[in-house]
Amino acid sequence: MFSEDKRIVLKNKLVHQKKNLLNLQSEYSNISQKSIEEKLIEINCPVNQKTIVQEIFLAAKVNNSKVDDILMNG
């Protein structure tokens, strides 16, 4: 199906993408609830929108073990 060189290139791309994703997840996890709230207040975000944004961030921080397993083990 793929030549050995093509497989190596694809594997290297996948490893690079995994590293990028892990870096983004790390940056995201450093965003605290307080910093989100401060930024929303700073831009005069309406209360209803602020609540929605906070709920989205909270939901996004829920761990998904299946996704984590795929990312770590390929």
N, C-alpha and C positions, 0 to 999 in steps of 0.2 A: 504494500500500500504506500508507505512512505520510505524513502531511502534513510539510511542511518544518519546522514548529515542533517536531513530535514527533521528527523526526530530530535536530534540534539538541539537544533535551533528552537524547535517548538518547546522543548523542555526548559531551555534557558529563558524563553519568553514567559513561560508559566511561573518559573521561580521568581523572575523579576516582578511579575504582576502580584504574586503572593506577598512579596516584600513590600510593595507599594500599598497593598491593601492593609497589611498589618501596621504599617506606619500611619496610615489614615485612621485606622481604628484606635491606635494609641493617642493620636492627636485629639480625636473625638472624645475619648474617655477622659481627657484632661479638661474638657469643657465642663465646668461645674454648673449646677442649677443656679447658683448665685450669680455667676458671670452672665448667664443667659438672661436672667431677670434684670440685671443692671443694664445690659445692652438694650433690652426692650423698653425699659424706662427712659433711657438716654434718647431713643428715637421717637419717644412719645407714642408708643404703640397702644392702641385701644385695649381695654381690659379683656374683652372677648377674644381678640386676636392673640393677646399675650398668653391667655389660658390655653388656646389651641396649640401654639408653638411649644409651650412647656410640656404639654401632654405628648406631643410628637417626639420630643427629645427623650422624655421618660420612657416611652414605648420602644424607642430605638435602642435604648441601653439595656433592654432585657436580653439576657444571654440565650443564644440558640445553640445548643450543644451539637446538633447535626451539622450546622454550618461550620462551627469551630472545628469539628472533626475533619470535615472535608478540606478546610484550609490548612490544617496542620499535617494531614496525612496524604493529601493529594488524592 
